[in-house]
Amino acid sequence: GDLLPADGVLIQGNDLKIDESSLTGESDHVKKSLDRDPMLLSGTHVMEGSGRMVVTAVGVNSQTGIIFTLLGAGGDDEEKEKEKEK
């Protein structure tokens, strides 16, 4: 499975199934189509099929980037407080 490097909207697809377990924890492959579920998220893997998408977000602006930023924000605050106490 190819790793999606960016968030995007599906504009053309052929039996496209995505593994979104890295974001949702759901182990089932999600079928993507133009009319039902066209959103593709960075950090997920293509398991079957093929498709084209229009990129809507990359890096820290993607869903994966936002999650990593939020997870990392708590650690920075704790480190700053420890430095202040010293």
Protein Blocks (a to p, Z undefined) as FASTA:
>chain_A
ZZdfbdcddfbdehiacdfklmnopabdcdddfklmmcccehiacfbdcdddddfbgcjl
mmklmmmmmmmmmmmmmmmmmmmmZZ
